[in-house]
Amino acid sequence: MQDTDVRERPGRTHRTRGPLFDLTVSKLLRPLVRPGTICRSSLLDVLANGDSRRIVSVVAPPGYGKTTLLSQWAERTGAAIAWVSADERDNDPKVLLTYVAEALDAVEPVGERVFDALASPGSSVPGSVVPRLGSAFASMTVPVALVLDDVHLLHHQECRAALSVLAEHVPGGSRLVLAGRAEPPLRVARLRAEGRITEIGPADLSLTRDEAAALLRGAGLELDADEVAELHRRTEGWPAGLYLAALYLREGGSLGTAAVSFGGDDRLVSQYIESELLTRISQRQRVFLTRTAVLERMSGPLCEAVLELPGSGGTLAELAQSNLLLVPLDRRGQWYRYHHLFRDMLLAELNRQEPGLIPVLHRRAAQWFEHHGLPEEALEHSMSAADVAMAARLVEQLWLVAYRQARVTTVERWFRWLADRGGMEGRPMVAVLALFLAVQLGRPAEAERWADVVDRWRFPDTAQPADRYAEAWAVLLRALMCRRGVGQLRADADEAARRFAEEHIAETAPALFQGLARVLSGDLEGGDAFFQTVLNAEEETSTPETVAVALGERSLLAMARGEWDRAGILAEEAGAVLLKAKFEGTLAYAVQARTALHRGDLAAARRHLVNAQRVRPILTYAIPHLAVQARIELARVHLGLGDIAGARTLMREIDEMLRHRPALGTLVGEARALRARLAAERGSAIAGASTLTAAELRVLPMLATHLSFPEIGAGMFLSPHTVKSQAMAIYRKLDVSSRSQAVARSRELGLLEG
């Protein structure tokens, strides 16, 4: 990802084949088995003989050779290998699952639909991404072993839930292998009871005495049998402990103090490294090891810049040749990382000896990465350095790129980090961007908070420097949220258009809201002219969402004039724009449903209603004009189909939105007429799938995971009682009695994929 001085427009997205963000290729490469590595023959036999068990769990503390074992097995198995080494930045479900999809796709194509879901910022992970990826995995005809290493680093709930569901889709002849320091995110007890899992733990991974002897010989030590036995006893066969003892002895330490009974205890290992191992090496090497431990990955030039120590590149090369605790990340010998255990211990030593130097080292690393065109790595180091100013500048530069790539969780993490440290102050564009994200994700309360921040910033004291670019976007977002009624909407939209022109921002969104303001004021022809302006603009100045809304609005105007054929053409064009861009839109589905109903195609009308149900929860009172307008049109279709209960559900949502935004012009009268019509209806109003509320539709995809109600609530900021109540309502409306039945029924109806 390269640095750029081009100012991007919020909301713009591009679709290409495969992942949109730059993959770290080393994460998809099986680590090489170094010459002389101890062959774990007995464990390889266990893995080879467990082919009927599709799940493999390898769990042990650091330094037990989990990765080495799986690399050896990968060399021998007849199945193709799809390898993913997880890290902290994979705690974004679409990032993690993109790596999984890429790893599988390299074995056998998983299909464009998987990458479409991964690349869409608005797609649901449990409702769309996981079902598509799971189906592609289950359909693979080539035996494959999908290996996910270091899964203990995945603490994001949605990531862990995705892996749990993915485990249910392993095809016959294939394996899912999860390795880490803690129990994997699987229903292990159930898998164990069903005989579907092979488990390997610390006791299995501990070296035998013969294997310990071979490891010590490989490290350049010749010890007699009694000395080997003593070291084996003290380390309890822990491979890393034996290797650390070998390094200590190789530097001149005595057998009596080598590996003094730490047996895998991190604290004791840390003390051992400090008091024994590091005291045996040169000061130059000690400084290099501890200070470069702040780096997740290292190259010679990076080390020299961070340490400000000439010759550090040579030191790295020397260590790479002599120390197995340095892991190569590429085939060219340019990038390395420390063994996780070793890095943890070195960082602990650095924190004890030079704590004040840690932010300085991170700041130097941030500067090096930014200078070399790697701003995202620069951002992570600036955050580790607590350099709020640099982090805010980089977030402003990077957020839109990450949002386009559907890395919404990553963007949220950046914004949360800045907000917790006051990093939004003095960075108006970052606050505007946070507001935009909250609106797009359908989080109205959060959007309201950010809107208050932006409004306060727009009326600062005169000493604060102006940011005209941010001001232009702030005015547009005021129009988007329409917090002060249609009259202010028109003023904001016109002001946004003027400011965009002054700042040379090529974007048609202001024209869209100028059109909406006029239509909601009763000026239909004036509004239509602005919608036509959107459609006449050059393609690069309009997002697919903006074009689709303009087409939907023109379709509604055609209906109002009785031009139903024209309305149908415009509605289909709106749907085609979103389909091509791999997006979904409630208003487009609403006008498609209305025109289908008018021409008597009831099946198509119902299909568009179901499509609208999937995405309706995202359209909240944060975008009140479109949210109310779309629901009014959907309610009219439900009435046309005789579905009074479905129409009343939408009417309740309309009334709730009008409580938040009461001054929506002509929509208030349309809502009043709809309310009166519903009050006059005396037909049956039996609750069914069409009566699922927006809140229930938000919870529905989470039922397809293995998360408990409290876990679902924690992830959605809801109480367990609320989640349970909504789940019970879903069961009742779908006429089922269990969670699994609700998921199956929702898939039959098209509300969930899978």
VOFI-352874 format. One record per residue (C-alpha): residue in one letter; x, y, z. Coordinates in pm, whole numbers. Layout:
N
 res      x      y      z
   a      X      Y      Z
...
***
This chain:
754
 res      x      y      z
   m      0      0      0
   q    159    326   -110
   d    137    668     50
   t    -59    926   -147
   d   -142   1294   -124
   v   -472   1255   -311
   r   -771   1341    -92
   e  -1022   1056   -116
   r  -1400   1078    -98
   p  -1589    897    179
   g  -1803    611     49
   r  -1623    538   -277
   t  -1557    166   -333
   h  -1406    -39   -612
   r  -1447   -409   -679
   t  -1174   -628   -818
   r  -1118  -1002   -820
   g   -984  -1139   -497
   p   -878   -941   -190
   l   -860   -564   -209
   f   -588   -523     51
   d   -226   -625     21
   l   -179   -969    169
   t    126  -1043    380
   v    247  -1329    167
   s    455  -1488    443
   k    134  -1558    639
   l     24  -1792    360
   l    355  -1977    336
   r    418  -2296    525
   p    727  -2238    740
   l   1029  -2425    612
   v   1160  -2718    809
   r   1522  -2631    876
   p   1792  -2891    813
   g   1868  -3088   1126
   t   1526  -3031   1283
   i   1420  -3322   1503
   c   1173  -3546   1322
   r    867  -3609   1542
   s    798  -3952   1397
   s    551  -4074   1656
   l    336  -3762   1630
   l    351  -3771   1252
   d    212  -4124   1274
   v    -72  -3999   1496
   l   -162  -3734   1240
   a   -131  -3974    950
   n   -349  -4237   1119
   g   -622  -3989   1215
   d   -743  -3917    863
   s  -1100  -4009    955
   r  -1106  -3724   1208
   r  -1151  -3404   1016
   i  -1051  -3168   1299
   v   -703  -3151   1453
   s   -625  -2944   1762
   v   -262  -2880   1861
   v   -250  -2692   2191
   a     56  -2623   2405
   p    245  -2333   2563
   p    505  -2156   2347
   g    817  -2341   2251
   y    673  -2690   2222
   g    726  -2716   1847
   k    364  -2690   1732
   t    451  -2511   1408
   t    750  -2737   1344
   l    538  -3049   1383
   l    273  -2925   1143
   s    536  -2818    890
   q    686  -3167    901
   w    342  -3322    861
   a    263  -3090    570
   e    572  -3219    389
   r    448  -3578    419
   t     71  -3564    385
   g    -86  -3640     51
   a   -335  -3356     88
   a   -277  -3009    -48
   i   -185  -2756    222
   a   -366  -2426    277
   w   -168  -2248    550
   v   -253  -1932    743
   s    -35  -1795   1023
   a   -263  -1574   1233
   d   -152  -1255   1406
   e   -309   -972   1606
   r   -419   -780   1296
   d   -638  -1074   1196
   n   -882   -975   1471
   d  -1097   -835   1195
   p  -1323  -1114   1065
   k  -1302  -1011    701
   v   -922   -991    717
   l   -894  -1336    873
   l  -1144  -1494    636
   t   -981  -1330    335
   y   -659  -1509    425
   v   -851  -1835    467
   a  -1025  -1784    132
   e   -696  -1704    -42
   a   -528  -2011    108
   l   -811  -2238     -8
   d   -839  -2063   -345
   a   -475  -2145   -416
   v   -570  -2513   -391
   e   -902  -2497   -576
   p  -1106  -2188   -675
   v  -1359  -2102   -407
   g  -1568  -1882   -637
   e  -1621  -1513   -698
   r  -1920  -1496   -460
   v  -1691  -1558   -163
   f  -1465  -1267   -255
   d  -1765  -1048   -334
   a  -1895  -1093     21
   l  -1550  -1039    170
   a  -1499   -718    -29
   s  -1830   -555     62
   p  -1816   -328    370
   g  -2186   -389    433
   s  -2198   -768    405
   s  -2270   -970    718
   v  -1992  -1204    830
   p  -2220  -1467    992
   g  -2504  -1408    744
   s  -2311  -1397    417
   v  -1933  -1443    431
   v  -1916  -1754    649
   p  -2199  -1941    469
   r  -2042  -1874    129
   l  -1691  -1967    242
   g  -1816  -2272    430
   s  -2009  -2390    126
   a  -1703  -2342    -96
   f  -1487  -2537    152
   a  -1740  -2820    176
   s  -1758  -2842   -204
   m  -1385  -2878   -264
   t  -1299  -3187   -465
   v   -928  -3182   -384
   p   -829  -3313    -38
   v   -691  -3017    153
   a   -549  -2956    497
   l   -641  -2606    612
   v   -390  -2514    883
   l   -442  -2209   1103
   d   -142  -2145   1325
   d   -135  -1922   1635
   v   -514  -1911   1667
   h   -474  -1808   2032
   l   -403  -1458   1898
   l   -761  -1439   1770
   h   -966  -1285   2048
   h  -1230  -1106   1839
   q  -1558  -1285   1901
   e  -1675  -1284   1539
   c  -1343  -1433   1422
   r  -1365  -1717   1670
   a  -1731  -1778   1587
   a  -1647  -1794   1216
   l  -1385  -2065   1272
   s  -1628  -2264   1485
   v  -1885  -2265   1204
   l  -1619  -2332    940
   a  -1530  -2652   1128
   e  -1874  -2786   1037
   h  -1791  -2761    664
   v  -1473  -2970    637
   p  -1524  -3206    341
   g  -1443  -3576    355
   g  -1073  -3647    307
   s   -978  -3298    422
   r   -867  -3161    760
   l   -899  -2839    957
   v   -597  -2798   1182
   l   -592  -2533   1455
   a   -274  -2473   1654
   g   -216  -2234   1941
   r   -145  -2182   2308
   a   -505  -2220   2422
   e   -804  -2438   2336
   p   -926  -2347   1987
   p  -1263  -2176   1928
   l  -1443  -2504   1864
   r  -1707  -2708   2043
   v  -1429  -2939   2157
   a  -1633  -3141   2407
   r  -1892  -3224   2142
   l  -1627  -3307   1880
   r  -1449  -3527   2132
   a  -1768  -3711   2224
   e  -1843  -3770   1855
   g  -1488  -3890   1785
   r  -1430  -3618   1526
   i  -1118  -3452   1666
   t   -751  -3546   1704
   e   -595  -3364   2001
   i   -224  -3312   2059
   g   -110  -3144   2381
   p    207  -3060   2576
   a    260  -3414   2697
   d    256  -3538   2337
   l    490  -3262   2218
   s    750  -3306   2493
   l   1071  -3452   2355
   t   1183  -3799   2448
   r   1534  -3838   2583
   d   1660  -3956   2245
   e   1497  -3660   2072
   a   1649  -3427   2331
   a   1993  -3571   2258
   a   1942  -3514   1887
   l   1832  -3154   1946
   l   2140  -3081   2156
   r   2370  -3233   1894
   g   2200  -3023   1628
   a   2271  -2713   1838
   g   2644  -2798   1833
   l   2676  -2966   2171
   e   2828  -3305   2245
   l   2709  -3421   2586
   d   2726  -3762   2745
   a   2414  -3962   2826
   d   2399  -3854   3190
   e   2426  -3485   3098
   v   2150  -3522   2840
   a   1933  -3705   3093
   e   1984  -3427   3348
   l   1891  -3152   3102
   h   1591  -3356   2987
   r   1475  -3393   3345
   r   1511  -3024   3424
   t   1330  -2907   3112
   e   1069  -3186   3125
   g   1134  -3240   2755
   w   1032  -2886   2666
   p   1197  -2821   2325
   a   1247  -2446   2372
   g   1392  -2499   2718
   l   1643  -2748   2583
   y   1742  -2512   2304
   l   1785  -2218   2543
   a   2002  -2438   2763
   a   2207  -2533   2456
   l   2260  -2165   2368
   y   2370  -2097   2724
   l   2614  -2387   2728
   r   2746  -2289   2387
   e   2831  -1944   2527
   g   3036  -2101   2806
   g   2780  -2160   3078
   s   2805  -2453   3315
   l   2581  -2754   3312
   g   2495  -2697   3677
   t   2312  -2372   3604
   a   2174  -2458   3261
   a   1793  -2477   3239
   v   1727  -2481   3610
   s   1391  -2655   3623
   f   1171  -2406   3438
   g    966  -2663   3249
   g    774  -2417   3037
   d    706  -2149   3298
   d    723  -1812   3120
   r    827  -1622   3432
   l   1114  -1858   3508
   v   1224  -1857   3145
   s   1232  -1479   3152
   q   1446  -1479   3464
   y   1672  -1739   3308
   i   1722  -1537   2991
   e   1802  -1227   3196
   s   2030  -1381   3455
   e   2200  -1651   3253
   l   2167  -1634   2875
   l   2192  -1259   2810
   t   2483  -1217   3050
   r   2684  -1462   2839
   i   2662  -1273   2509
   s   2831   -950   2405
   q   2680   -614   2498
   r   2628   -540   2128
   q   2428   -859   2077
   r   2231   -802   2395
   v   2135   -450   2287
   f   2040   -578   1944
   l   1822   -860   2075
   t   1630   -663   2336
   r   1575   -344   2138
   t   1473   -510   1811
   a   1214   -713   2005
   v    972   -420   1957
   l    954   -521   1590
   e    710   -785   1473
   r    926   -835   1166
   m   1283   -729   1097
   s   1511   -649    806
   g   1867   -520    811
   p   1781   -162    707
   l   1490   -145    951
   c   1706   -263   1240
   e   1974     -6   1160
   a   1715    274   1153
   v   1545    168   1477
   l   1865    108   1673
   e   2057    394   1509
   l   2346    150   1520
   p   2553     92   1203
   g   2621   -272   1132
   s   2291   -394   1278
   g   2208   -555    945
   g   2520   -768    977
   t   2424   -865   1331
   l   2084   -979   1204
   a   2247  -1188    932
   e   2479  -1352   1186
   l   2193  -1438   1418
   a   1990  -1578   1128
   q   2270  -1823   1056
   s   2330  -1935   1413
   n   2005  -1901   1608
   l   1695  -2110   1551
   l   1493  -1859   1754
   l   1504  -1627   1454
   v   1239  -1732   1201
   p   1275  -1644    829
   l    967  -1483    672
   d   1068  -1502    307
   r   1276  -1717     79
   r   1531  -1440     12
   g   1659  -1400    365
   q   1553  -1035    395
   w   1281  -1046    660
   y   1276  -1234    991
   r   1086  -1248   1318
   y   1174  -1382   1658
   h   1022  -1701   1787
   h    716  -1579   1979
   l    841  -1710   2312
   f   1184  -1553   2267
   r   1035  -1217   2166
   d    806  -1214   2469
   m   1103  -1271   2696
   l   1320  -1011   2523
   l   1043   -754   2550
   a   1009   -829   2921
   e   1383   -772   2960
   l   1367   -444   2763
   n   1077   -327   2979
   r   1280   -396   3293
   q   1603   -238   3175
   e   1503     46   2940
   p   1129    112   2961
   g   1162    472   2850
   l   1329    364   2528
   i   1035    153   2404
   p    823    441   2264
   v   1136    591   2107
   l   1209    265   1925
   h    848    237   1806
   r    857    598   1683
   r   1171    532   1480
   a   1010    221   1333
   a    699    422   1244
   q    910    681   1064
   w   1101    413    873
   f    785    233    760
   e    617    556    652
   h    927    665    459
   h    932    329    281
   g    569    346    168
   l    418    125    439
   p    188    367    623
   e    -25    101    790
   e    273    -55    965
   a    380    298   1050
   l     39    352   1208
   e     65     41   1425
   h    408    149   1555
   s    288    506   1614
   m      4    362   1824
   s    254    149   2019
   a    459    466   2073
   a    145    649   2194
   d    217    912   1929
   v   -140   1038   1896
   a    -61   1315   1647
   m    113   1083   1402
   a   -151    813   1447
   a   -433   1061   1378
   r   -261   1183   1062
   l   -212    827    938
   v   -568    722   1025
   e   -699   1017    823
   q   -487    895    533
   l   -565    524    563
   w   -921    488    687
   l  -1096    509    351
   v   -862    257    191
   a   -931     13    474
   y  -1307     79    462
   r  -1313     12     88
   q  -1139   -316    161
   a  -1422   -407    404
   r  -1184   -395    702
   v  -1448   -219    905
   t  -1339   -374   1237
   t   -986   -248   1178
   v  -1109    105   1109
   e  -1325     94   1422
   r  -1020     -9   1625
   w   -824    289   1494
   f  -1104    535   1570
   r  -1158    385   1916
   w   -785    413   1994
   l   -782    779   1893
   a  -1104    862   2077
   d   -973    704   2399
   r   -665    930   2382
   g   -827   1254   2274
   g   -695   1208   1922
   m  -1009   1347   1759
   e   -946   1692   1901
   g   -794   1919   1643
   r   -845   1658   1368
   p  -1189   1754   1232
   m  -1169   1526    929
   v  -1118   1222   1152
   a  -1433   1309   1348
   v  -1624   1352   1020
   l  -1501   1012    905
   a  -1605    847   1231
   l  -1952    996   1183
   f  -1970    866    827
   l  -1871    515    940
   a  -2136    507   1214
   v  -2404    612    963
   q  -2295    350    710
   l  -2296     73    972
   g  -2648    156   1088
   r  -2554    277   1437
   p  -2772    582   1488
   a  -2693    652   1855
   e  -2321    647   1780
   a  -2378    867   1473
   e  -2566   1117   1691
   r  -2271   1142   1930
   w  -2028   1205   1646
   a  -2267   1454   1486
   d  -2263   1651   1811
   v  -1882   1651   1803
   v  -1879   1771   1441
   d  -2138   2041   1512
   r  -1934   2172   1805
   w  -1624   2179   1589
   r  -1803   2368   1309
   f  -1857   2662   1544
   p  -1516   2695   1712
   d  -1349   2999   1852
   t  -1174   3205   1590
   a   -832   3092   1707
   q   -885   2744   1564
   p   -754   2707   1207
   a  -1010   2626    941
   d  -1014   2299    748
   r  -1234   2382    451
   y  -1214   2031    310
   a  -1344   1880    636
   e  -1605   2157    662
   a  -1742   2064    319
   w  -1786   1701    422
   a  -1931   1800    758
   v  -2205   2001    585
   l  -2286   1708    355
   l  -2318   1474    653
   r  -2553   1723    819
   a  -2771   1689    509
   l  -2740   1312    525
   m  -2859   1298    886
   c  -3131   1565    841
   r  -3145   1634   1215
   r  -3321   1972   1179
   g  -3586   1901    920
   v  -3632   1939    547
   g  -3582   2316    547
   q  -3236   2281    697
   l  -3173   1981    470
   r  -3216   2207    167
   a  -2986   2473    311
   d  -2721   2214    404
   a  -2735   2041     65
   d  -2701   2371   -120
   e  -2415   2478    105
   a  -2243   2141     57
   a  -2267   2179   -321
   r  -2110   2526   -299
   r  -1829   2413    -70
   f  -1755   2105   -280
   a  -1721   2329   -586
   e  -1490   2568   -399
   e  -1269   2282   -281
   h  -1277   2115   -625
   i  -1422   1795   -477
   a  -1568   1597   -768
   e  -1865   1428   -603
   t  -2237   1414   -687
   a  -2368   1338   -338
   p  -2457   1706   -272
   a  -2677   1705   -585
   l  -2854   1391   -461
   f  -2948   1562   -134
   q  -3042   1883   -316
   g  -3288   1669   -511
   l  -3420   1495   -200
   a  -3471   1826    -22
   r  -3682   1959   -308
   v  -3890   1642   -346
   l  -3964   1635     27
   s  -4063   2002      2
   g  -4313   1919   -273
   d  -4103   2041   -568
   l  -4100   1717   -768
   e  -3974   1863  -1094
   g  -3698   2057   -922
   g  -3588   1742   -743
   d  -3592   1538  -1062
   a  -3353   1784  -1226
   f  -3095   1728   -952
   f  -3134   1349   -973
   q  -3072   1376  -1347
   t  -2757   1576  -1269
   v  -2631   1281  -1065
   l  -2699   1039  -1349
   n  -2540   1266  -1612
   a  -2216   1306  -1417
   e  -1897   1126  -1500
   e  -1878    778  -1349
   e  -1580    852  -1122
   t  -1772   1131   -944
   s  -2061    911   -825
   t  -2060    609   -599
   p  -2285    315   -696
   e  -2499    388   -390
   t  -2554    749   -498
   v  -2647    646   -853
   a  -2883    372   -728
   v  -3063    613   -493
   a  -3100    872   -772
   l  -3249    604  -1000
   g  -3481    488   -721
   e  -3599    844   -660
   r  -3668    895  -1031
   s  -3860    567  -1032
   l  -4083    698   -751
   l  -4140   1023   -939
   a  -4240    824  -1248
   m  -4490    628  -1036
   a  -4634    955   -908
   r  -4691   1062  -1269
   g  -4849    728  -1355
   e  -4560    632  -1583
   w  -4529    275  -1457
   d  -4333    137  -1751
   r  -4075    411  -1703
   a  -4077    349  -1329
   g  -4007    -20  -1386
   i  -3712     52  -1615
   l  -3558    292  -1363
   a  -3614     46  -1078
   e  -3437   -232  -1266
   e  -3151      5  -1351
   a  -3112     86   -980
   g  -3097   -285   -897
   a  -2848   -350  -1178
   v  -2613    -75  -1054
   l  -2603   -226   -706
   l  -2571   -582   -839
   k  -2273   -486  -1052
   a  -2107   -315   -756
   k  -2194   -612   -526
   f  -2395   -383   -295
   e  -2749   -399   -161
   g  -2993   -112   -112
   t  -3330    -99     63
   l  -3475    177   -157
   a  -3378     -5   -479
   y  -3545   -324   -354
   a  -3853   -121   -254
   v  -3907     35   -599
   q  -3838   -299   -767
   a  -4101   -460   -543
   r  -4357   -186   -616
   t  -4314   -204   -994
   a  -4320   -585   -987
   l  -4645   -575   -790
   h  -4797   -327  -1038
   r  -4724   -553  -1335
   g  -4864   -855  -1148
   d  -4536  -1038  -1087
   l  -4613  -1136   -728
   a  -4321  -1378   -699
   a  -4073  -1103   -793
   a  -4240   -860   -552
   r  -4203  -1107   -265
   r  -3842  -1179   -361
   h  -3754   -809   -349
   l  -3930   -777    -12
   v  -3711  -1054    131
   n  -3401   -885    -12
   a  -3509   -563    157
   q  -3555   -743    488
   r  -3189   -852    490
   v  -3056   -496    460
   r  -3332   -293    626
   p  -3165   -287    971
   i  -2875    -81    836
   l  -3110    196    713
   t  -3180    377   1041
   y  -3290    720   1156
   a  -2928    828   1097
   i  -3046    860    732
   p  -3410    939    813
   h  -3542   1060    476
   l  -3433    746    291
   a  -3517    516    584
   v  -3876    640    615
   q  -3928    670    240
   a  -3813    312    173
   r  -4031    172    453
   i  -4340    354    326
   e  -4291    198    -17
   l  -4229   -148    131
   a  -4541   -118    348
   r  -4746    -34     36
   v  -4621   -353   -129
   h  -4712   -560    177
   l  -5061   -411    169
   g  -5089   -488   -200
   l  -5005   -850   -124
   g  -5262   -861    158
   d  -4990   -884    424
   i  -5134   -649    684
   a  -4907   -773    963
   g  -4593   -703    761
   a  -4717   -353    675
   r  -4794   -279   1040
   t  -4445   -386   1145
   l  -4300   -134    902
   m  -4547    133   1018
   r  -4423     93   1375
   e  -4066    144   1256
   i  -4173    453   1058
   d  -4344    600   1365
   e  -4033    537   1575
   m  -3815    716   1321
   l  -4054   1011   1301
   r  -4022   1047   1678
   h  -3650   1105   1621
   r  -3695   1313   1303
   p  -4046   1464   1299
   a  -3990   1728   1028
   l  -3946   1519    713
   g  -4170   1725    485
   t  -4406   1536    258
   l  -4308   1203    415
   v  -4502   1303    728
   g  -4824   1325    525
   e  -4752    999    343
   a  -4695    827    676
   r  -5021    973    812
   a  -5215    840    513
   l  -5055    497    547
   r  -5135    489    918
   a  -5499    572    849
   r  -5523    306    581
   l  -5381     43    816
   a  -5623    150   1090
   a  -5910     84    852
   e  -5790   -267    766
   r  -5982   -542    941
   g  -5819   -844    780
   s  -5610  -1112    947
   a  -5276   -993   1085
   i  -5103  -1316   1181
   a  -4737  -1264   1269
   g  -4507  -1433   1019
   a  -4159  -1393    873
   s  -4255  -1058    719
   t  -4315   -917   1069
   l  -3955   -957   1182
   t  -3844   -621   1316
   a  -3518   -449   1227
   a  -3383   -541   1571
   e  -3474   -907   1522
   l  -3324   -906   1172
   r  -2997   -781   1322
   v  -2987  -1074   1565
   l  -3096  -1336   1311
   p  -2754  -1390   1142
   m  -2593  -1439   1483
   l  -2816  -1741   1544
   a  -2621  -1920   1270
   t  -2308  -1903   1488
   h  -2224  -2118   1788
   l  -2222  -1816   2021
   s  -2440  -1823   2330
   f  -2700  -1554   2389
   p  -2473  -1373   2641
   e  -2188  -1384   2388
   i  -2412  -1250   2113
   g  -2530   -975   2346
   a  -2176   -876   2438
   g  -2082   -840   2073
   m  -2393   -637   1990
   f  -2398   -430   2313
   l  -2726   -588   2415
   s  -2824   -762   2737
   p  -2855  -1143   2728
   h  -3223  -1098   2819
   t  -3279   -875   2515
   v  -3110  -1123   2283
   k  -3310  -1411   2425
   s  -3637  -1217   2391
   q  -3558  -1131   2030
   a  -3462  -1492   1956
   m  -3791  -1615   2104
   a  -3978  -1364   1886
   i  -3791  -1490   1581
   y  -3885  -1852   1664
   r  -4251  -1755   1703
   k  -4267  -1558   1378
   l  -4090  -1831   1181
   d  -4310  -2098   1346
   v  -4015  -2299   1479
   s  -3912  -2413   1824
   s  -3532  -2408   1821
   r  -3232  -2210   1708
   s  -3127  -2462   1445
   q  -3481  -2472   1303
   a  -3486  -2092   1290
   v  -3162  -2089   1090
   a  -3287  -2360    853
   r  -3620  -2182    800
   s  -3447  -1848    740
   r  -3233  -2010    474
   e  -3540  -2152    305
   l  -3692  -1804    299
   g  -3376  -1638    170
   l  -3321  -1433    487
   l  -2991  -1613    546
   e  -2744  -1767    305
   g  -2618  -2120    331
***
